[in-house]
Amino acid sequence: MTDLLTERSARIVAARKLTRRTGRDDARLFLAEGRQAVVEALAGSSRVQEVFATEVAAAAHRDLLASTDVPVRLVTEKAAAGLSETVTPQGLVAVCALRDVSAESLIAVPPRLVVALSELADPGNAGTILRTADACGAAAVVFGAGSADPYGGKAVRASAGSLFHVDVVRGAPLAPLVQSLQAAGVTVLAADGGGEAALDELTTELMGPVLWLFGNEARGVPAELARLADARVRIPMRGRAESLNLAAAAAICLYTTQLAQR
């Protein structure tokens, strides 16, 4: 019978370092926990190094684990808990290669829809916006300097597998990227509650290639970056709410753009 890896096993000790950003960046690896994330990760199995599973999880997901050539290593419940950032670990974790692409690749071939995040703080919002961008057909999400890490546990879970469907750019200076994409014919729109343009009044601005800028949850898009946009766009609200959650605002903007581009 195969011995279970424990929390002291070298592989588990190395994998546990991936729960911290510095560990992920040093190893160029991250953890994807739970069936949905592991399914999507294994769809590009050359980027998955190994899968850790408790005996209970291995039995529950026998069909999934039997269909891959990626090494599956059985671990104790305590070892699995050390790889999880949740209160109730699922006992199924894949070790995956980071999926970063360069900002230059976006400039060379501008996608039809791109999302750029400036100083986004909440990893849950990071993952939710990744998921929304994927659903609305965006090809890439750019995480500007100072933004939450999309490869952190909370962000990966919130993305519900969409992290594996879109290109990710991390740490790119956003101002040069915006200007380069504008020169390539991309319309840049900054989400701004006080913007001069109303989302429901935009027409041709949404039809061509578009980059949406979203900012920090409390401060919004920095003024110097918003000034570079072709328009600062507000979402008209008929009710009495003071503002929208960032992820909700992003969903409305991206869905509206998807309809126009369709």
Secondary structure, DSSP 8 states (H G I E B T S, - for coil): ----B-TTSHHHHHHHGGGSHHHHHHHTEEEEESHHHHHHHHTTGGGEEEEEE-HHHHHHTHHHHHT--S-EEEB-HHHHHHT--SSS--SEEEEEE--B--HHHHHHS--SEEEEESS---HHHHHHHHHHHHHTT-SEEEEETT---TTSHHHHHHHTTGGGTSEEEEEE-HHHHHHHHHHTT-EEEEE-TT-SEEGGG--GGGTS-EEEEE-BTTTBS-HHHHTTSSEEEE----SS-S---HHHHHHHHHHHHHHHH-
